Amino acid sequence: MCAKSKNYLSFHKDGLEGLKMIHKVDSSAIPITLLHALVKALYPYITLFLGAFIIDSLIERNFKYSIIFALALIGGNFVFGIIQDILERVDDYKGCKIGHLTTLEIRKKALEIDYETLEDAKTLEKLNSAVYSMQFQGGFAVLLKNYCSIFQGIFSIIASVSLVVYLCFQIGVQDEGVLSILTSITASIIFIVILFGVTIISNFIVTKYNNNKSLELFNKHIKAERTLNYYIEQVYNDYEKGKVIRLYDMKEIIGKRFRESNDFVAGVFEEFFPVKYFVEGAGTLISGVSLMFSYMFVMLKVLSGAITIGGLTKYVGAITQLNNGMIQIVKVNDEIRLQCEYLKTFSDFIKLKNKRETGTIPVEKRLDNEYEIEFHNVSFAYPGSSEMILKKLSCKINMKDKLAVVGRNGAGKTTFIKLIARLYDPTEGYITLNGVDIKKYDYKEYLKLFSVVFQDFSLFAFPVEENVVTDVEVDEERVWKTLELAGVKDVVDEMPLNIKTPLFKYDEGGVECSGGEQQKIAIARALYKDAPFVILDEPTAALDPISEYEIYSKFNELVKDKTSIYISHRMSSCRFCDDIMVFDNGKIVQRGSHDKLMEDKDNIYSKLWNAQASYYTK
C-alpha cells in the first residue's frame, strides 16, 4: 500500500476514534448528526423539483397546478426549514456539551498525572496543546460538524447522481447534426466525468495546500500561546505578583515581553491570511467555471428537446448539487485530516503514562504506626540533568523517631523528602518500607502514609475547612482540634464564616491571611490527615518567634506516636528531635543526637549551630 493511502487510512482511523469518543460522551450525538445531514442534503431538492413543475405549469398556462405546486413549495420549505433549524440548534448544543466534557477530561487527566510527569516541560506543552485544540480549534465539536458535512455531501451526491444519470439518458427529438452528437449519451457521460474530475482535482490541490499551511502555522502558534497564557494567567491575573510589579516598577519590561509574544502570534495570523484569501478565491473561480459549463450542458439538452424549460432549473440545480457535494467531500475530507492532527494533541495527552509505577501490594494497616523506611545506595538526578543531587545514600529512618534533617542550601534535604514521598523515584538504588521495595506497593495507598508540609506549600481559594480536610466530607470537630494544635484556631474563629470562610479574595467574602497564618493552616491540614509519617519542610519559616515557640512547645502532642521528619534552617528546632541527619553535597556526613554532634566543634553541625547562636549571644 502506498504511503499516501496509508496516510489517508490513518487519519480516517483517527477520525473514527474521535467519533467513538463523541459516542462515549453523548450516544445520541451521531444519530442526530446523520439526520441533520440528510435533511440538509434533501432540502434544496424541494425547490428544484417543485420550482421546475411551477415553471412548466406556467408555460403550459395550467395555473391551477402552478398554485398547488407553489403552495407545496412554501409548505415544504417551511417544514424543512423548521426541522433544519431545530437540528442545527441541537447539534450546537451537543457540540458545546462535548467540548465541555472533553475539556473536563483534560483537567481530570492533569490532576491524575504524577508529580514528576506533570513537572516535565514536554508534558506541560502537551497539556497546553490539548487545551488550545479543544478551545480554539473546535475540538470534537468541529470534527462532528465536519462529518455532518461529509454525510451531507454523500446524501447529496446519491440524490444528484440519480437525476444526472437520468438526464444523460434523455435523447432529444433532434437526432441529426452537431447538437445530437453533443447531447448523446456517450458525450453526456464524458462531459460530466471531465467536469467533475477537474473540479475534484483542483479542489484537492487547493485544500491540501491550505491544510498543510494551517498545520504548520498551528505548530508555530501553540508555542507562542503558552507564553501568552503565562502572562495572562500568572502575571496579569495574579494579584500576589502585583506587589512586586509595583515595587520594582516592572510594568515596562513585562509589557515589552508580552508585546513580543503578542506580535509573534499576530505574525502567524498574518501568514495565514494570504493562504485563506488564495483558497477562497480559487474555490470561487472553480465553482464559477463549473456552473457555467453545467448551464451550457443542460441548455443543449433543452435545445435538443430532451427536457423541458422547467427541467433546466431542476437539472442545473442537480448538477450544481452534485458538483458541490463532491467539492464538499474533498474539502471536508482534508479538514478532517487537519482536525485529526489537532485532536491528536488531546489523545497524546490523555494517553500519557505516569512515570510512577504502581504495584499491587496493599500497604499494611498498622494501628501501632510501626513503619520503617530505608534507603539502599540511592542516587538521584532530576530529569534532564546529569548532576546527582543525592549520591549513594544509605540510611534507615527508625520507627516513631523524631528526625531532624539539616544542612546548607542545596545539600539535598528537600530532594530526600520527595523521594520518601515518591514524588520522584531514585535514579539508582531503591527504597524500602518494612523491607519491601516501595515501588511494589499500590501507589495511592503508599501516599496515604504521609502528611507533608513543604516550604512552598499551597492553599486553595476554598473555605478553610476544605483546605484542612481536602475532601468533601468534613468532620468539623476534628477540623477545630487540628486548627487549635496548629495555633490558628482563634484566627479562624474571628473570620466572618469561621471554618466556612473562603481563603483569598477570589470569592465574595474571602479573606487574606498572613504568611504565618497560611502556614499554620497547612500544618493543620497535615495533622488532620493523621498519617503515620509527618514531614515538615521548614515548618516555621513564615512564623514569628512566639508562634514558632508555640509550635515546638506542642511538638510531642502534634506528632504523638508518629514518625516525624523535620527540615529546618533554624538549628534550635533540632533540640526537639531524637535524631539528626546532617546533609552536605548530597550525602549524609553526620548523624546522631544534638549533644553527640556538638562534641566535635569542627564538624558542620557545630558550625551551623554556633553560627546561628552567635546572632543571639552578641
N, C-alpha and C positions, 0 to 999 in steps of 0.2 A: 504494500500500500504506500502511495507517495506521501511525502511529508505534509503536503497541503491537505490531503484527505484526512490524515491523522489529526492535523490541527483543527479541521472542521469538526470531526467527531469529538475531539477533546473539549472544545468549547461548548458544544451542544450537550455533552455529558455533564459539564459544569452547570449548564442551564437547567438540565433535568434535576440535578442535585438541588439547585435553587428552588425549583418547583416543589420538590419533596419537602424542603424546609418551609415553604409557604403553606403547603398542605398540613404540615405538622402544627404550625401556628394557628391556622384557620382552615378547617377542612372544607368550608363552603366557598372559599375564595375562587378556586379554579373553576368549578361548575358555573358560578355566576359570570366569570370572565368569558367562558365559552359561549354562554347565552348572549352576553353583551356583544361579542364578536360577530355572532350570527345575525343579530338584529342590525348592527351597523353595516354588515355586508349586504343584507337584503333591502335595507331602507331605500337606497337610490332606485331600485328596480320598480318601486311603486310609481314613481314619477315617469320612468322610462316607458313602462307598458301603458299606463293609463293616459299619459301625455300623447303617445302615438295614436291611441284609439280616439282621443278627442280631436286631434288634427285630421285624421281620416274621416271622422264623422262630420266635421265641419265642411271638409272638401266635398263630401257626398251630400251636404245640406240635410243631414239627418240630425236635427237639433235636439230631438228627444234623447237620443243616445249620448249626444255631447254633454247634455246637462247631467245625465246619470253618471257618466264617466268623470265629470268634473267634481260632482259630489263625492264619488268614491275616492277620487284623488285627495280631496280635502280631508275626508274622514280617515283615510289610510295614513296620510302624513301626520294627522293629529294623534292617532293612536300610537303609531310607531315612534313619533316624537316624544310622547309621554313615557313610553316604555324605555326608550333610549336614555332619556333624561334621568329616570329612576335608577336604571342600571349604572349610569355614569356616576351618580352620587353614591350608590352602594359601593362601586369599585373604588372611589376616592376614600370612602370610609374604611374599607378593607385595607387599602394601601397605607393609610395613617396608622391603623391598628398594627399591621405587620411591621411597619417602620418602628413604632414604639416598642413592640415586643422584642424585635431583634436588637435594638439599642440596649434594652434591659439585659439581653443575653450577653452583650459585650461587657456591661458593668458587672454582671454576675461573675463572668469569667475572670475579670480583673481582680475581684475580691477572692476568688478561689486559688489564683496562682500563688505559688510560694514566694517568699520574700526575695530570694536570690534571683529567680527567673524574672520577677517584676522589675527588679533593680537594673537589669541588663538594658542598655540603651537600645538594642535591637528589638527587645520586647516592647519598650515604650513607643518605638517608631511603628511597630505593627498595631499597637493599640490605637494610636492617633490615626493611622491609615484606615483602620476599620471604622472608627467613629466618623471620619471625614467621608468615607464611601457611603455610609448609611445616611448621614445628614445632608451632604451637599451633592452627592451623585445619585440620590434617589433610592439606593439600596434595592431591596427585594420588591418594593412597590413599583419601581420603574421596570424591573425585569418582568413583573406580571403584566404591566401595560404593554411592554414590547411583545410578549407572547400573545396578548389580546390582538395586537396589530397583525402578527403572523397568521393567526387563525382567521381574522377578518379577511386578510388577503387571500387565504386558501379558499374560504367560502365564496368570496367574490369571484375568484378565478373559475371555480366549479360552475357557478351560475352563468358567468360570461362565456365560458368555452362552449356551453351547450347552445347559446344563441349564435356565437360566431361560427361554429361548425354548421349550424342550420343555415346561416347566411351564405357560407361558402358554397353550399349545395343548391342555392337558389339560382336558376338559369332564367335569363330574361327572354322576352319574345323576339328580341333581335338576335338572330343566330348567324349573322354574317359580318365580315369586316373586322376592323381593329377592336371595336367595342366588345364583340363576342369573345375575342381572344383574351382581352384584359379581364373580362368578368367570368371566364371559365373556372371550373372547379380547381384545376391544376394551378392556374395563375393566382387564384384567390388564396390557396394554401401557401404557395411560395411567398406571396406578398406579406401575408400575416406572419409567417415564420421569420422572414428577414426583418420586418418592422420590430417585432418583439425581441429578436436576437440582438439587434443593435441597441435597443433600449436597455436590456438586461446587462449587456457587457459594459455599456457606458456608465450606467448607474453603479455597477460593481466596482469599476475603477475609481470613480469619484468618491464613493462611500468608503472604500478601503483606504484611500489616501486620507480622508477626513478622520477616520477612526485611529489609524496608525499615528497621525499627528496628535490627536486628542490624548491618546495613551501616553505619548512622550511628554506632553505638557502636564498631564496628571502627575507623573512621577516627579517632575520638577516642582510642581505646586505643593505637593504633600509635605516636602521638607520645609518650605517656607511657612506653611500653615502651622507647623509645630512651633516655630519661633513666634509667630503672631499670637497663637493661643497662650504661650508663656506670658507675653506682655499683658494680654487682656485679662487672663485668669489669675496670674500670680504676681503681677506688678500693679496694674491699674485698679483691680478689684480687691486687692489685699490691703486693708486699711492699716495692718500692722507695719507694712513696709512704708506707709505714708509718712511715718515719723522720721525714718532715715532719709527718705527722699527730700523732705523739707529741711531737716537739719543740715544736710550736706549739699543742698541745692542741686539735686541730681536731675532736675527736670530736663535740662538741655541734653545731657548725654543719653537719658532714656528716650527722649523724643527723637534724637538722631538715630539711635539703634532701631526704634520702631519704624521710622520713616524708611530706613534702608530695607527692612523686611517687607514693608508695605509696597515699596517701589518694585521690589523683585516680583511680588505677586502680580502687581499691575502689569509688569513687563510680560509675564506669562500670558495674561489675558490679551495683551496687545498682539502677541504672536498668534493667538487663536483666532482673532477677528478676521484677518485675511483668508484664513482657511475656511471659516464659516461663510464669508461672502462668496468665495470661489465655489463652494459646494452648492449654495443656494442658487447662484447664477447658472451653474451648469445644469442643475436639476430643472430650472425653469426653461432653459433652452431645449433640453431633451424632451420635456413634456410638450412644449410648443410644436416642435417638429413632428412628434408622434401624432398629436392631434390633427395637424394639417394633413398628413398622409392618410389618416383614418377617414377624414371627411372626403378626401378625393376618392378613396376606395369605395365608400358607401354611395357616394354620388354617382359613380359609374354603375353601381347596381340599380340605382333609381332610374338612370337614363336608359338602362337596358330593359327596364320594366320588370326586373326581378322582385323588387319590393316597392311598397307604396311610399308616398312622401312622408306619411306619419312614421313609417318604418325607418326613415332616415334618422330621426332623432333617437329612436329606440336602439338601432344597431350602432350608431356612432357612440351613443352612451355606453353600450355593452362593450365595444372595443376599447373605449376610454377606461371603463372599469377594469377590464382585463389587463390593459396596459398598466394602470395604476396599481392593481393588485400585485402584478409581477415586480414592479418597481418597489412597492412597499415591502415585499418579502425580501428582496435583495438588500434594501436599505436597512430594514429592521434586523435582518439576519446578522449583519455586521455590527449593528448597535448592540445586539445581544452578546456578540463576541467581546465588544468593548466593555459592556456592563459586567460580563463574567470576570473580566480582568479586575474590575473594581471590587466585585464581590469576593474575589479570591483573597483580598486583604482581610475580609471578615472571616472566611473559613480558615485561613492561615493562623489567625489569632485564636479562634475558637479551638483549633486542633493542637495548640501549643501544649507540649508535655511539661509537667513540673519536673524540675531537677531533683526535687526531694523524692527519693524512693520511699514508698510506704510499705512496710512489712505487714505481716498477718498476725504476729504475736500480740495478744492483748496485754496491756500493762497491768501488772498485778495490783489489785486494790488492797492497800495495806493501811489498816487503822492506826498502826504504830508509826507510820511515816518513815519506816526504815528503808531508805533507798540510798544506794551508794553509786556514785559516778566516778569513773576512772578514765584518764587519758593514756593511750598507749602509743608512744612515739609519734605524736601528732604534729604535723607541719601544715601551714595554711598560707595560701596566697590568694588575694582577691581575683575574681575573674578578669582576664585581660591584662593581668600584671604577673611578672615573674618574681617579684620581690616577696620573699617569705616573711609574713608578719609574725607567725609563730614557728618555732624551729625545734623539731624533735622533742616535743613536750610530753613528759610522762609524769602523771601525778594522780593522787586519789583524793576525792572530797569525802571526808568522813561523815557518817550519818549524824544528823542533828547538830553538826558543828555550826558555830558562828564564825564564818571565814571572811577575813578582810583581804582584798586584792589591791595592792598599792604599787606605785612605780611612776617613773617620769612619763610625760606625754609621749604617745606613740610607741609605748613599750609592748602593747598587745593586750591590754586589760579588757577593753570592751569586745575585742575580737574573741577573746577567750569565752566571754559570756554568750556571744552569738553562736558559737559552736556548741556550747552546752544546750542552748535552747533550740538547736537545729535550724536556725535561720540560715546557716551555711553548713556544708559538710566538709570534713577535713580534706585537704589536698593529698596528704599522705597520712598513714596511720589510721586509727579508729578509736571510738569512744564507746564505753560500755556502761550499761545501767544494770546493777546487780549481776554483773558478769556476762551480760548479753549485749552484743553489738546493737547500738540504738537504732541502726538502720533496719533491724529486723522487727522492731516494734511498729504497730499501727501509728502512723504519723500524728493523726489528730489526738489519739489517746495520749501519746507521749507529750504533746504540747500542754495537755491539761495538768501536768505535773508542776508547771512553772507559773509563778506570779512575778512579773518583771516590771520594773520602773526604770526605763532608760533615761539618760541625761537629756536626750532630745525627745521626751515623752510627748504624746499628743492627746489633747482633749477635743471633744467634738461639740458642735453647736446644737447639742441635745440638752434636755433637762439634767440637772445634777444627778438624780437617781439613775438615769440611763447611762451616764458616764461611769458611774460606780459599778452598776450591775452588769453592763454590757449584754443585756438580754431583755426579752420582752416581759418576762415575769419578774416582778420586783418584790423582795422581802424588805419592807420599809424598816422594820425593827433592826435588821442586820445592817442596812444602809446607815442608819443613825449611829449604830455602835461603831462601825468602821470609821465613820467621819469623826467620831469622838476620839478614837485611838490615834487617828492621823492628826488630831489637833485643829480640825477645821469645822467642828460641829457648830460652834457659836456663830461663825461667819455665815454658814448656810442657813441657820435658824433666822437670821436677820434679813435674808433675801425675801423679795415680795411673795414668792410662792414656795418658800423653803426648798425642799429637795426637788420640787417640780419646776423650779425656776430654770429657764434655758440659759446656758452659758454663751457668752459673746453676744454681740449686738446684731446678729443676723435676723433674729426673730423679734417681734414686738415684745417688750418686757424682758429681753435678755440683759444679763449683767456682765460686766467686765471684771474679772478677778485679777488680783496681782499675781506676779510670777510665783511667789511663795505659796499663795492660796491654791493656785493651779497644781503646784507640785504636791501639796498635801492631798488634794482630791485624787491625784494619780496614785499616791500611796494608799489611799482608802480603797481605790479600785483593786490594787494588788492584794490587799488584806481581805476584801470581800470574796475574791476567788477562792481563798482558803486552800491553796495548793501546797504540796509537801515541800517545795523549794520556793523560797522568797529571795529574789535577786534585785538589789537596788544599786543602780549605776549613778553615782553622785546624788544620793537621795536628799541631801540637804543643800545642794548648790545654790538654790534660789531662796533659801531661808535665812532669816536674821538669826543672830546668836541665841536669842531667847527661844525662838521656835526650834532651832537645832537642838538646844538642850532638852526641850520638851520631848522631842522625838527620841533622843538617846536615853532619857530617863524612863521612857516606856519601852525600851528596847526589848527586854525579856518578854513583856506582855505582847508585844507586836508579833514576835516570831514564835513564841511558845515552844512547842516541841518540834518545830520545823528545822530543816537545814537552810541556813541563810548565808548569802554571799553579798558582800558589800564592796563596791569600788568607790574609792574616795580619795580626793587630793588633800582632805583635811585629816591630818595624821591623828588628831585627837579621837576620831571615831574608832581607831584601832584598839583603844583601851577597852572597848566593849566586846571585843571578839576573842574567841578561844584560840584561833589560828590565824596566821598572817602569811600570805604569799607575796613575795616581792618580785615584780617583773622588771626585766631590763633587756632591751634588744630582742624581744620575742622569746625569752627564756625565763624560767623561774630560777633566780640566783640565790634566794634565801627563803627559808620557811621556818616558822616557829611562833612562840608567843611573844608579846611585846617585851617582856623582861628579858627573855633569852636573846632576842635580836638586838637589844640595846647594850648587851655585854661587849660587843665589838664596836668600838667608837668609830672605826674607819669604814664600816660597811655602808651600803646605800641607804638602808632603812634608818640608821642612826643619823646619817647626814640629812635625809629628808625631814626627820623628826626635829632635829636641832635647828635646821634652817627655819622651820615654821615657829618653833618655840622662841627663837630669838626675837621675833616680832612682838611677842607678848611680854618678854622679860627685860627689854631695854628700858 
